[in-house]
Amino acid sequence: MEAPLRMASAQECVRFERESFGALHQMLAGLTEAAREEAWQEIERELERYESGGSFESPCEVIVGTGVK
């Protein structure tokens, strides 16, 4: 199902991701501090494409499953 991420801005989204997504930190761990900062800046620039009308909304989908044993 669709579950778009809505925030005030791409900058807020990057702050959220920096604080919350350990997997991103693991992917960037092999870079120097300067290269990590450059990567975060690039992420923010790319996320800016989802800003419109003073807000941010990026697409997201989740898979919901159930089961019975």
NUKE-214046 format. One line per 5 residues: number of its first residue (from 1); for each residue x, y, z of C-alpha. Coordinates in nm, 4 decimals, padded with zeros to 6 digits. Layout:
BEGIN
NUM = X/Y/Z ~ ...
***
This chain:
BEGIN
1 = 00.0000/00.0000/00.0000 ~ 00.1134/00.3532/-00.0606 ~ 00.2429/00.5407/00.2433 ~ 00.3973/00.8693/00.1244 ~ 00.6397/01.0422/00.3582
6 = 00.5237/01.3965/00.4296 ~ 00.7457/01.6516/00.6020 ~ 00.8130/02.0240/00.5947 ~ 01.1194/01.9988/00.3677 ~ 01.3899/01.7787/00.2198
11 = 01.6228/01.9170/00.4862 ~ 01.3902/01.7877/00.7589 ~ 01.3770/01.4488/00.5861 ~ 01.7565/01.4247/00.5817 ~ 01.7703/01.5182/00.9516
16 = 01.5157/01.2426/01.0225 ~ 01.7147/00.9915/00.8161 ~ 02.0438/01.0847/00.9839 ~ 01.8858/01.0291/01.3249 ~ 01.6865/00.7165/01.2434
21 = 01.8284/00.4970/00.9682 ~ 02.1184/00.2872/01.0895 ~ 02.1446/00.1143/00.7518 ~ 02.2388/00.4423/00.5856 ~ 02.5104/00.4965/00.8454
26 = 02.6461/00.1479/00.7773 ~ 02.6535/00.2135/00.4027 ~ 02.8465/00.5366/00.4558 ~ 03.0778/00.4015/00.7281 ~ 03.3646/00.3270/00.4903
31 = 03.3865/00.6889/00.3746 ~ 03.5935/00.9648/00.5265 ~ 03.4044/01.2223/00.7349 ~ 03.4269/01.4722/00.4484 ~ 03.2956/01.2174/00.1977
36 = 03.0087/01.1254/00.4343 ~ 02.9069/01.4898/00.4609 ~ 02.9246/01.5218/00.0833 ~ 02.7025/01.2130/00.0496 ~ 02.4434/01.3583/00.2903
41 = 02.4450/01.6831/00.0926 ~ 02.3878/01.4892/-00.2280 ~ 02.1015/01.2971/-00.0656 ~ 01.9405/01.6259/00.0354 ~ 01.9816/01.7698/-00.3162
46 = 01.8153/01.4627/-00.4655 ~ 01.5305/01.4718/-00.2126 ~ 01.4597/01.8350/-00.2993 ~ 01.2814/01.7106/-00.6127 ~ 00.9984/01.6057/-00.3796
51 = 00.9482/01.9563/-00.2411 ~ 00.6483/02.1424/-00.3760 ~ 00.4239/02.4187/-00.2487 ~ 00.6246/02.4672/00.0690 ~ 00.6207/02.1019/00.1774
56 = 00.7910/01.7694/00.1124 ~ 00.6256/01.4454/00.0024 ~ 00.8187/01.1449/-00.1230 ~ 00.6719/00.8198/-00.2479 ~ 00.6876/00.5175/-00.0234
61 = 00.5241/00.1784/-00.0298 ~ 00.4824/-00.0775/00.2445 ~ 00.3935/-00.4430/00.2159 ~ 00.1374/-00.5638/00.4642 ~ 00.1060/-00.9350/00.5209
66 = -00.0830/-01.1621/00.7532 ~ -00.0715/-01.5288/00.8224 ~ -00.2452/-01.7989/01.0156 ~ -00.0756/-02.1038/01.1553
***
